[in-house]
């Protein structure tokens, strides 16, 4: 910041985040440190390259004034990103009630006995600001489809609504699957109970056959064997 007796100027070096084919602004603030009206005028060594708004004006006592310097879009980048342009800010005490339209070159003439100050400002180019970090997947609603990288390096886009839809379909089909499983379980339990009953009847027939001399009739043996095959097939 300049420590002149009339105006404090911030910054002392105009920094432009240089980008090709883009207008770039740099703000400058002037602060009147006196109880007088102070007139100012901004000059540059390259007037076709820069636009200053306002380039002249009046700073009221103990107040501030903002000045915006705009660098026109450039088609080529300078070598080593060095800039030799300079600005000169002149300030002088003005009579009370002086308006910006009343500012004349004679007001900044030291030979006329006016209190005049001059401040030279350098220009530099700096790197443009980095773009914001990308939003993480799933952090916001309505985000773009997520992607995954396969083994061959291809990017596979996955719609964020696919997984919920598949899950909903599985929930819709679950009652049918539950009913089928329940029916099969009932059939299995019924077959097991029938097998137990047949085993009990077979054991009873064996006991009766042992008591009788004729043994187990052939038809009963065939019937039991056939039922055993059927139950064995059902239990597989």
C-alpha positions as a Python dict, from the first residue, in 0.01 Angstrom:
ca = {
    (1, 'X'): (0, 0, 0),
    (2, 'X'): (127, 348, -91),
    (3, 'X'): (202, 577, 204),
    (4, 'X'): (154, 910, 23),
    (5, 'X'): (16, 1205, 210),
    (6, 'X'): (-298, 1229, -5),
    (7, 'X'): (-404, 882, -115),
    (8, 'X'): (-336, 528, -3),
    (9, 'X'): (-333, 292, -303),
    (10, 'X'): (-390, -82, -283),
    (11, 'X'): (-246, -287, -441),
    (12, 'X'): (85, -141, -551),
    (13, 'X'): (120, -408, -821),
    (14, 'X'): (-163, -488, -1060),
    (15, 'X'): (-185, -867, -1097),
    (16, 'X'): (-378, -1024, -1384),
    (17, 'X'): (-452, -1401, -1395),
    (18, 'X'): (-351, -1429, -1761),
    (19, 'X'): (-568, -1630, -2002),
    (20, 'X'): (-567, -1610, -2381),
    (21, 'X'): (-868, -1452, -2555),
    (22, 'X'): (-1027, -1340, -2230),
    (23, 'X'): (-1077, -1000, -2069),
    (24, 'X'): (-929, -984, -1720),
    (25, 'X'): (-1008, -733, -1445),
    (26, 'X'): (-796, -607, -1158),
    (27, 'X'): (-949, -393, -882),
    (28, 'X'): (-769, -105, -714),
    (29, 'X'): (-884, 98, -413),
    (30, 'X'): (-796, 460, -341),
    (31, 'X'): (-833, 594, 14),
    (32, 'X'): (-832, 965, 92),
    (33, 'X'): (-634, 1022, 412),
    (34, 'X'): (-699, 1395, 430),
    (35, 'X'): (-984, 1633, 506),
    (36, 'X'): (-964, 1774, 153),
    (37, 'X'): (-1113, 1677, -180),
    (38, 'X'): (-848, 1485, -375),
    (39, 'X'): (-853, 1456, -752),
    (40, 'X'): (-686, 1161, -927),
    (41, 'X'): (-597, 1058, -1279),
    (42, 'X'): (-469, 718, -1404),
    (43, 'X'): (-228, 691, -1697),
    (44, 'X'): (-69, 385, -1860),
    (45, 'X'): (215, 315, -2100),
    (46, 'X'): (-15, 96, -2313),
    (47, 'X'): (-357, 270, -2339),
    (48, 'X'): (-482, 41, -2623),
    (49, 'X'): (-436, -267, -2406),
    (50, 'X'): (-610, -146, -2090),
    (51, 'X'): (-937, 19, -2000),
    (52, 'X'): (-961, 209, -1667),
    (53, 'X'): (-1297, 289, -1507),
    (54, 'X'): (-1297, 556, -1386),
    (55, 'X'): (-966, 687, -1518),
    (56, 'X'): (-1013, 1015, -1325),
    (57, 'X'): (-1234, 1141, -1045),
    (58, 'X'): (-1267, 1296, -700),
    (59, 'X'): (-1215, 1112, -370),
    (60, 'X'): (-1411, 1277, -90),
    (61, 'X'): (-1243, 1350, 248),
    (62, 'X'): (-1178, 1033, 455),
    (63, 'X'): (-1351, 812, 198),
    (64, 'X'): (-1252, 556, -63),
    (65, 'X'): (-1295, 507, -437),
    (66, 'X'): (-1275, 182, -635),
    (67, 'X'): (-1103, 171, -973),
    (68, 'X'): (-1123, -128, -1209),
    (69, 'X'): (-849, -188, -1466),
    (70, 'X'): (-951, -422, -1752),
    (71, 'X'): (-694, -588, -1974),
    (72, 'X'): (-831, -656, -2322),
    (73, 'X'): (-832, -1015, -2453),
    (74, 'X'): (-486, -1113, -2578),
    (75, 'X'): (-424, -1342, -2875),
    (76, 'X'): (-68, -1436, -2776),
    (77, 'X'): (107, -1502, -2447),
    (78, 'X'): (416, -1292, -2370),
    (79, 'X'): (754, -1459, -2344),
    (80, 'X'): (828, -1589, -1993),
    (81, 'X'): (494, -1438, -1885),
    (82, 'X'): (669, -1107, -1816),
    (83, 'X'): (488, -775, -1857),
    (84, 'X'): (663, -439, -1900),
    (85, 'X'): (349, -227, -1885),
    (86, 'X'): (324, 35, -1610),
    (87, 'X'): (62, 268, -1464),
    (88, 'X'): (97, 615, -1316),
    (89, 'X'): (-158, 747, -1067),
    (90, 'X'): (-152, 1122, -1009),
    (91, 'X'): (-333, 1282, -717),
    (92, 'X'): (-376, 1648, -618),
    (93, 'X'): (-573, 1855, -369),
    (94, 'X'): (-884, 1998, -537),
    (95, 'X'): (-1096, 2296, -426),
    (96, 'X'): (-1412, 2205, -233),
    (97, 'X'): (-1707, 2128, -459),
    (98, 'X'): (-1486, 2020, -752),
    (99, 'X'): (-1670, 1770, -976),
    (100, 'X'): (-1505, 1505, -1198),
    (101, 'X'): (-1594, 1711, -1506),
    (102, 'X'): (-1393, 2002, -1362),
    (103, 'X'): (-1067, 1805, -1353),
    (104, 'X'): (-810, 1957, -1592),
    (105, 'X'): (-444, 1875, -1668),
    (106, 'X'): (-341, 2200, -1495),
    (107, 'X'): (-465, 2056, -1164),
    (108, 'X'): (-178, 1803, -1171),
    (109, 'X'): (87, 2059, -1269),
    (110, 'X'): (340, 2100, -990),
    (111, 'X'): (476, 2421, -1141),
    (112, 'X'): (140, 2587, -1069),
    (113, 'X'): (202, 2542, -698),
    (114, 'X'): (-46, 2258, -653),
    (115, 'X'): (12, 1976, -406),
    (116, 'X'): (60, 1681, -643),
    (117, 'X'): (168, 1323, -575),
    (118, 'X'): (258, 1049, -822),
    (119, 'X'): (263, 673, -772),
    (120, 'X'): (397, 421, -1024),
    (121, 'X'): (228, 81, -1041),
    (122, 'X'): (378, -231, -1198),
    (123, 'X'): (186, -499, -1387),
    (124, 'X'): (242, -874, -1350),
    (125, 'X'): (80, -1189, -1481),
    (126, 'X'): (-12, -1471, -1245),
    (127, 'X'): (-147, -1821, -1299),
    (128, 'X'): (-527, -1840, -1336),
    (129, 'X'): (-720, -1993, -1044),
    (130, 'X'): (-766, -2369, -1048),
    (131, 'X'): (-1113, -2504, -1128),
    (132, 'X'): (-1312, -2638, -830),
    (133, 'X'): (-1270, -3003, -737),
    (134, 'X'): (-1527, -3237, -893),
    (135, 'X'): (-1818, -3337, -676),
    (136, 'X'): (-1787, -3686, -537),
    (137, 'X'): (-2022, -3952, -669),
    (138, 'X'): (-2348, -3976, -481),
    (139, 'X'): (-2291, -3653, -283),
    (140, 'X'): (-2574, -3469, -459),
    (141, 'X'): (-2908, -3570, -596),
    (142, 'X'): (-2940, -3565, -971),
    (143, 'X'): (-2571, -3626, -1026),
    (144, 'X'): (-2447, -3756, -1357),
    (145, 'X'): (-2424, -4131, -1422),
    (146, 'X'): (-2137, -4300, -1245),
    (147, 'X'): (-1871, -4486, -1435),
    (148, 'X'): (-1645, -4781, -1382),
    (149, 'X'): (-1330, -4888, -1564),
    (150, 'X'): (-1315, -5244, -1694),
    (151, 'X'): (-1002, -5458, -1724),
    (152, 'X'): (-945, -5349, -2083),
    (153, 'X'): (-954, -4980, -1987),
    (154, 'X'): (-1299, -4906, -2124),
    (155, 'X'): (-1525, -4679, -1925),
    (156, 'X'): (-1865, -4827, -1845),
    (157, 'X'): (-2134, -4576, -1750),
    (158, 'X'): (-2375, -4694, -1483),
    (159, 'X'): (-2701, -4515, -1435),
    (160, 'X'): (-2753, -4427, -1069),
    (161, 'X'): (-3116, -4546, -1096),
    (162, 'X'): (-3027, -4896, -1220),
    (163, 'X'): (-2938, -5047, -884),
    (164, 'X'): (-3247, -4918, -700),
    (165, 'X'): (-3469, -5039, -984),
    (166, 'X'): (-3316, -5390, -978),
    (167, 'X'): (-3354, -5402, -602),
    (168, 'X'): (-3718, -5302, -631),
    (169, 'X'): (-3781, -5574, -889),
    (170, 'X'): (-3621, -5833, -662),
    (171, 'X'): (-3851, -5721, -380),
    (172, 'X'): (-4152, -5750, -611),
    (173, 'X'): (-4061, -6110, -705),
    (174, 'X'): (-3975, -6220, -350),
    (175, 'X'): (-4337, -6311, -248),
    (176, 'X'): (-4366, -6553, -543),
    (177, 'X'): (-4033, -6715, -458),
    (178, 'X'): (-4135, -6741, -94),
    (179, 'X'): (-4462, -6913, -191),
    (180, 'X'): (-4281, -7168, -410),
    (181, 'X'): (-4028, -7246, -138),
    (182, 'X'): (-4307, -7283, 117),
    (183, 'X'): (-4499, -7521, -110),
    (184, 'X'): (-4193, -7737, -175),
    (185, 'X'): (-4120, -7747, 196),
    (186, 'X'): (-4475, -7866, 269),
    (187, 'X'): (-4446, -8137, 2),
    (188, 'X'): (-4116, -8252, 143),
    (189, 'X'): (-4255, -8267, 497),
    (190, 'X'): (-4561, -8459, 372),
    (191, 'X'): (-4340, -8710, 188),
    (192, 'X'): (-4129, -8760, 499),
    (193, 'X'): (-4440, -8827, 707),
    (194, 'X'): (-4572, -9076, 448),
    (195, 'X'): (-4235, -9250, 445),
    (196, 'X'): (-4246, -9283, 822),
    (197, 'X'): (-4597, -9427, 809),
    (198, 'X'): (-4496, -9682, 544),
    (199, 'X'): (-4194, -9784, 750),
    (200, 'X'): (-4422, -9835, 1050),
    (201, 'X'): (-4667, -10045, 841),
    (202, 'X'): (-4378, -10248, 697),
    (203, 'X'): (-4245, -10314, 1044),
    (204, 'X'): (-4593, -10417, 1154),
    (205, 'X'): (-4626, -10656, 857),
    (206, 'X'): (-4288, -10807, 935),
    (207, 'X'): (-4391, -10872, 1291),
    (208, 'X'): (-4719, -11031, 1176),
    (209, 'X'): (-4531, -11240, 920),
    (210, 'X'): (-4294, -11371, 1182),
    (211, 'X'): (-4586, -11478, 1395),
    (212, 'X'): (-4766, -11647, 1104),
    (213, 'X'): (-4623, -11941, 917),
    (214, 'X'): (-4698, -11811, 570),
    (215, 'X'): (-4471, -11501, 591),
    (216, 'X'): (-4538, -11168, 420),
    (217, 'X'): (-4770, -11188, 120),
    (218, 'X'): (-4595, -11103, -206),
    (219, 'X'): (-4840, -10825, -297),
    (220, 'X'): (-4761, -10634, 21),
    (221, 'X'): (-4390, -10658, -47),
    (222, 'X'): (-4432, -10526, -401),
    (223, 'X'): (-4656, -10242, -282),
    (224, 'X'): (-4406, -10131, -19),
    (225, 'X'): (-4119, -10143, -268),
    (226, 'X'): (-4310, -9935, -521),
    (227, 'X'): (-4399, -9670, -264),
    (228, 'X'): (-4037, -9660, -151),
    (229, 'X'): (-3920, -9586, -507),
    (230, 'X'): (-4180, -9309, -547),
    (231, 'X'): (-4082, -9145, -217),
    (232, 'X'): (-3715, -9171, -300),
    (233, 'X'): (-3776, -8992, -631),
    (234, 'X'): (-3977, -8716, -459),
    (235, 'X'): (-3712, -8656, -194),
    (236, 'X'): (-3435, -8596, -449),
}
